[in-house]
Amino acid sequence: MATDIKSYRFKAGFRHEIEVQPLKKLYTEHRDILSEPHRADFYHIFWFQQAPQVHMVDFKPIHPMNNTLLFVNKHQVQTFQKSRKVTGRVLLFTDNFFAKSNEDLQFIKNSILFNDFFDTATFKVAARSNAIIDCFTEIEKELTEKEDTYTYDILQNLLHTLLLRCERAYRRLGHHEIKKGADLDYTTLFKDLLNHQYKSLRSVRGYAGQINVSEKRLTNATTKTLGKTPKEMIDERVMLEAKRLLAHTLHSIKEIGYELGFEEPTNFIKFFKKHAEKTPIEFRESH
């Protein structure tokens, strides 16, 4: 077990922060690194042609079938299975690449494909003659072309089209659709603030004040959008990080509690037991 969760940034040397990697190469050459819990500051779209038995995403075992797409949000903790038999591709990209406008940034933040408040997005695609796969391979092909003044726009447009086609396919399977409007906008703003401040700010009033809305208005927004109150979302975010640190690091209970903003270890233990129905030590031992 590591002293901390490994965190990776998009590797240097790419003019545009987007790339496609063969999964067989990753699973063969880097399996020891990837089979340890880690997170990255970029998005993953896996196209499993021959899938692993399991892929772990924040304690959730994903069992992809062959010819399956899997979407992993930035900063989620994932663990690859040790296997040499996995084939396919993984598309990696950053906000810096995709979001050339505020509209692009809002699109990716609100996407049902990368929304970690719902189930991890995954669905099966046709092996051949599929518009989604055609778009995926077009991106891969464009990345091999000689760089010119059109390269970025072509890649960004292809990625946008790929995401739109994937969202359409995912919705057609009956998955949750987030209704656009003020409620979604307030929820997105709150979620962004929460991801940066959950260790230091637990007050719904504090977040509502930064968004310039009342606590009641923020509660109505998150409840309509996600079926959760802001308080529930705050507690869930703290619990997720607590579980990550307990399961994947050697930090003591006291250190984890302090890192998450609890001045006294007993307060952290009470909070954790209330939400997990087991103590931090019991959770750590079970993982």
Backbone torsions as a table, in degrees:
resi	resn	phi	psi	omega
1	MET	NA	138.3	-175.7
2	ALA	-82.0	162.5	175.3
3	THR	-75.8	-17.8	175.7
4	ASP	-155.9	163.4	178.7
5	ILE	-76.6	126.5	178.8
6	LYS	-62.1	137.4	179.9
7	SER	-129.2	131.4	-175.3
8	TYR	-119.0	139.7	173.3
9	ARG	-101.5	162.1	177.9
10	PHE	-62.2	129.9	-171.7
11	LYS	-66.8	147.3	-177.3
12	ALA	-71.2	160.8	175.5
13	GLY	105.4	-7.9	178.8
14	PHE	-100.6	126.1	177.6
15	ARG	-64.9	-38.9	176.2
16	HIS	-114.7	133.6	-174.4
17	GLU	-83.2	66.8	175.7
18	ILE	-151.0	139.2	176.0
19	GLU	-156.8	160.3	174.3
20	VAL	-120.7	128.9	-178.9
21	GLN	-119.6	139.0	173.6
22	PRO	-68.3	131.2	-178.7
23	LEU	-67.8	-34.8	179.8
24	LYS	-58.9	-40.7	179.6
25	LYS	-65.7	-45.1	-179.9
26	LEU	-62.9	-47.8	-177.4
27	TYR	-67.9	-25.8	-179.6
28	THR	-86.8	-48.7	-172.5
29	GLU	-86.3	-24.9	-173.8
30	HIS	-126.2	21.3	-173.7
31	ARG	-62.7	-33.1	-179.5
32	ASP	-66.8	-37.2	178.4
33	ILE	-74.6	-47.8	-174.1
34	LEU	-73.5	-20.5	179.2
35	SER	-81.4	-2.1	170.9
36	GLU	-96.2	147.2	178.7
37	PRO	-57.6	133.6	-179.0
38	HIS	-155.4	164.3	175.3
39	ARG	-138.4	162.6	-176.7
40	ALA	-138.2	159.2	-179.8
41	ASP	-94.9	26.2	178.1
42	PHE	-140.0	166.9	-176.4
43	TYR	-88.3	150.3	176.1
44	HIS	-121.8	132.7	166.3
45	ILE	-121.5	105.9	178.8
46	PHE	-85.9	134.5	169.0
47	TRP	-116.7	96.2	-179.6
48	PHE	-84.4	112.3	172.4
49	GLN	-83.1	-52.3	168.0
50	GLN	-112.5	110.9	-167.6
51	ALA	-88.7	155.1	172.1
52	PRO	-74.4	167.4	177.8
53	GLN	-69.6	-33.0	-177.9
54	VAL	-153.9	148.9	173.1
55	HIS	-138.2	120.3	-174.3
56	MET	-90.0	130.3	175.7
57	VAL	-131.3	107.0	-179.9
58	ASP	47.4	58.0	174.9
59	PHE	72.6	0.1	179.0
60	LYS	-101.5	118.5	176.7
61	PRO	-76.5	120.3	176.0
62	ILE	-99.5	129.0	-179.6
63	HIS	-113.3	79.6	-176.5
64	PRO	-71.6	147.0	173.3
65	MET	-92.0	171.1	174.1
66	ASN	-61.4	148.2	-177.5
67	ASN	58.0	52.3	-179.8
68	THR	-121.6	143.3	171.4
69	LEU	-100.7	139.7	178.0
70	LEU	-133.0	132.9	-175.8
71	PHE	-114.5	122.7	180.0
72	VAL	-119.9	123.8	-177.9
73	ASN	-72.0	157.2	174.6
74	LYS	-62.1	145.8	177.3
75	HIS	73.7	-3.8	172.5
76	GLN	-71.4	146.2	178.9
77	VAL	-89.7	123.6	-178.8
78	GLN	-129.8	157.9	179.9
79	THR	-137.0	122.9	177.7
80	PHE	-81.7	146.6	173.1
81	GLN	-76.7	142.1	175.4
82	LYS	-73.1	108.9	-177.4
83	SER	-158.1	146.5	176.0
84	ARG	-105.1	-2.1	-171.3
85	LYS	-98.3	-2.2	-177.2
86	VAL	-76.9	133.4	176.4
87	THR	-130.6	161.3	-179.2
88	GLY	134.2	-153.0	-178.1
89	ARG	-139.1	156.9	168.7
90	VAL	-130.1	130.1	178.1
91	LEU	-99.9	125.0	-177.8
92	LEU	-117.0	136.2	176.9
93	PHE	-156.8	159.7	-177.4
94	THR	-113.3	167.7	171.5
95	ASP	-60.8	-38.4	-179.0
96	ASN	-57.8	-36.7	178.8
97	PHE	-75.8	-50.4	-170.5
98	PHE	-74.2	-40.5	-169.1
99	ALA	-89.7	79.9	175.9
100	LYS	-84.7	-4.8	176.0
101	SER	-145.6	165.4	177.8
102	ASN	-63.8	-33.0	178.1
103	GLU	-63.6	-39.7	176.9
104	ASP	-62.7	-42.7	-179.1
105	LEU	-63.1	-42.3	178.1
106	GLN	-65.5	-37.1	179.3
107	PHE	-60.1	-48.6	-176.4
108	ILE	-71.2	-33.3	178.1
109	LYS	-67.6	-33.9	-176.5
110	ASN	-94.4	-0.7	-175.4
111	SER	-64.1	135.3	176.5
112	ILE	-71.3	-13.7	-179.8
113	LEU	-75.3	-31.0	-176.0
114	PHE	-120.5	27.4	-179.3
115	ASN	-95.9	105.9	-174.1
116	ASP	-79.5	8.2	171.6
117	PHE	-85.2	-11.8	177.1
118	PHE	-114.3	-174.6	178.7
119	ASP	-64.3	151.3	175.7
120	THR	-61.5	128.2	-174.6
121	ALA	-74.5	127.6	175.6
122	THR	-157.2	140.3	176.6
123	PHE	-158.5	158.5	-176.0
124	LYS	-87.2	143.6	177.9
125	VAL	-125.3	161.5	176.8
126	ALA	-68.3	144.6	-176.6
127	ALA	-67.6	-32.5	-177.9
128	ARG	-136.8	163.1	175.6
129	SER	50.4	49.3	-179.8
130	ASN	-120.6	132.0	-176.1
131	ALA	-61.4	-34.9	179.4
132	ILE	-67.3	-47.8	-179.7
133	ILE	-66.8	-36.9	176.9
134	ASP	-59.0	-42.6	179.7
135	CYS	-66.9	-41.4	177.7
136	PHE	-57.4	-48.5	-177.6
137	THR	-71.7	-27.8	175.2
138	GLU	-64.3	-39.5	176.6
139	ILE	-62.8	-45.7	179.7
140	GLU	-60.9	-40.6	179.7
141	LYS	-66.1	-43.6	-179.0
142	GLU	-62.2	-33.5	179.6
143	LEU	-68.0	-17.2	177.7
144	THR	-92.6	-10.6	-178.6
145	GLU	-75.3	158.0	176.8
146	LYS	-65.6	134.1	-177.5
147	GLU	-62.8	134.0	172.6
148	ASP	-147.2	-172.2	-174.7
149	THR	-69.3	-13.0	-177.9
150	TYR	-96.5	-13.0	-169.9
151	THR	-56.6	-52.0	-176.2
152	TYR	-60.0	-49.5	-177.3
153	ASP	-61.5	-39.8	178.6
154	ILE	-64.0	-47.3	180.0
155	LEU	-62.8	-44.0	-178.4
156	GLN	-65.4	-40.6	178.5
157	ASN	-66.9	-39.8	178.2
158	LEU	-64.5	-41.6	179.2
159	LEU	-66.0	-41.6	178.0
160	HIS	-60.6	-43.8	178.5
161	THR	-63.0	-42.5	178.1
162	LEU	-59.0	-46.0	-179.0
163	LEU	-65.1	-39.9	178.2
164	LEU	-63.8	-44.0	179.1
165	ARG	-64.8	-37.5	178.4
166	CYS	-69.1	-40.5	177.1
167	GLU	-61.4	-44.0	179.5
168	ARG	-60.6	-45.5	179.5
169	ALA	-63.7	-41.0	-178.7
170	TYR	-66.7	-40.3	178.0
171	ARG	-66.1	-38.3	-179.4
172	ARG	-63.6	-20.7	176.5
173	LEU	-82.8	0.2	175.7
174	GLY	92.7	16.0	-178.7
175	HIS	-81.8	160.4	-171.5
176	HIS	-55.8	131.4	176.3
177	GLU	-106.8	126.2	179.2
178	ILE	-87.4	117.9	-178.5
179	LYS	-74.0	127.7	-179.1
180	LYS	-74.9	149.7	-179.2
181	GLY	148.6	-168.8	-176.8
182	ALA	-62.3	-38.4	-179.9
183	ASP	-60.5	-43.4	178.7
184	LEU	-67.1	-40.5	179.8
185	ASP	-61.3	-46.1	179.6
186	TYR	-65.1	-39.4	179.5
187	THR	-64.7	-40.8	179.1
188	THR	-65.0	-43.2	177.5
189	LEU	-61.1	-43.8	179.3
190	PHE	-63.3	-44.6	-179.7
191	LYS	-60.4	-42.0	179.0
192	ASP	-63.5	-45.6	178.5
193	LEU	-63.4	-41.2	-178.7
194	LEU	-62.1	-43.0	-178.8
195	ASN	-64.2	-23.8	179.3
196	HIS	-95.8	-22.3	-170.4
197	GLN	-124.1	5.6	-174.0
198	TYR	-61.2	-24.4	-179.9
199	LYS	-75.8	-24.8	-174.1
200	SER	-115.9	-17.9	-176.0
201	LEU	-129.3	118.4	-179.9
202	ARG	-114.7	1.0	-174.2
203	SER	-89.6	124.3	174.7
204	VAL	-60.6	-38.5	178.8
205	ARG	-59.9	-39.9	180.0
206	GLY	-62.0	-41.8	178.5
207	TYR	-71.6	-43.2	179.9
208	ALA	-59.8	-38.7	179.3
209	GLY	-63.1	-37.5	179.3
210	GLN	-69.7	-26.7	179.6
211	ILE	-90.5	-9.6	-179.1
212	ASN	66.2	42.0	172.9
213	VAL	-133.5	166.1	177.4
214	SER	-78.1	162.6	176.2
215	GLU	-60.0	-39.1	-179.6
216	LYS	-63.5	-41.8	-179.0
217	ARG	-66.6	-40.3	178.8
218	LEU	-66.2	-39.7	177.9
219	THR	-63.0	-42.8	177.5
220	ASN	-61.6	-39.5	-177.7
221	ALA	-65.9	-50.5	-177.3
222	THR	-69.1	-34.3	179.5
223	THR	-66.7	-43.1	179.5
224	LYS	-69.6	-35.4	-175.9
225	THR	-81.4	-46.0	-172.2
226	LEU	-119.1	-8.5	-177.3
227	GLY	74.4	22.5	-179.1
228	LYS	-136.0	146.9	175.2
229	THR	-80.9	160.4	175.9
230	PRO	-57.3	-38.2	179.0
231	LYS	-62.0	-42.0	177.9
232	GLU	-63.4	-38.9	179.7
233	MET	-67.8	-38.6	177.2
234	ILE	-62.6	-49.2	-179.2
235	ASP	-62.4	-39.9	179.9
236	GLU	-64.3	-39.0	-179.1
237	ARG	-67.8	-41.5	178.1
238	VAL	-65.0	-42.7	179.9
239	MET	-64.5	-39.0	179.0
240	LEU	-60.5	-46.3	-179.3
241	GLU	-68.6	-35.9	177.3
242	ALA	-61.4	-44.5	179.3
243	LYS	-64.3	-41.2	178.0
244	ARG	-58.4	-47.5	-176.9
245	LEU	-69.6	-36.2	178.7
246	LEU	-68.3	-41.0	-174.7
247	ALA	-81.9	-30.0	-168.3
248	HIS	-116.7	1.3	179.2
249	THR	-132.8	171.1	177.7
250	LEU	-100.4	10.0	179.1
251	HIS	-60.8	143.3	178.1
252	SER	-72.1	163.6	177.5
253	ILE	-57.6	-42.4	179.3
254	LYS	-62.0	-44.4	-179.3
255	GLU	-64.3	-42.2	-180.0
256	ILE	-65.5	-44.9	178.3
257	GLY	-59.2	-43.8	-179.7
258	TYR	-65.5	-41.1	179.4
259	GLU	-62.2	-32.3	-178.3
260	LEU	-90.6	7.8	173.0
261	GLY	97.1	9.3	178.4
262	PHE	-94.0	119.9	-177.8
263	GLU	-73.7	-29.1	179.5
264	GLU	-117.4	132.9	178.6
265	PRO	-56.6	-35.1	-179.0
266	THR	-63.1	-35.4	178.8
267	ASN	-66.4	-40.0	177.4
268	PHE	-65.3	-43.3	-179.7
269	ILE	-62.0	-43.5	178.7
270	LYS	-63.4	-44.4	179.4
271	PHE	-60.6	-47.4	-177.2
272	PHE	-63.9	-45.8	-178.2
273	LYS	-64.5	-35.0	178.4
274	LYS	-60.7	-39.1	-174.2
275	HIS	-95.2	-25.0	-177.7
276	ALA	-107.7	-10.0	-177.8
277	GLU	59.8	26.5	171.9
278	LYS	-157.5	158.6	-178.5
279	THR	-76.7	162.0	175.9
280	PRO	-55.2	-39.5	179.4
281	ILE	-65.6	-42.0	178.0
282	GLU	-62.6	-40.6	178.2
283	PHE	-64.5	-45.3	-179.1
284	ARG	-60.9	-42.7	-178.5
285	GLU	-66.5	-31.0	-179.4
286	SER	-76.8	-12.8	178.6
287	HIS	-116.7	NA	NA
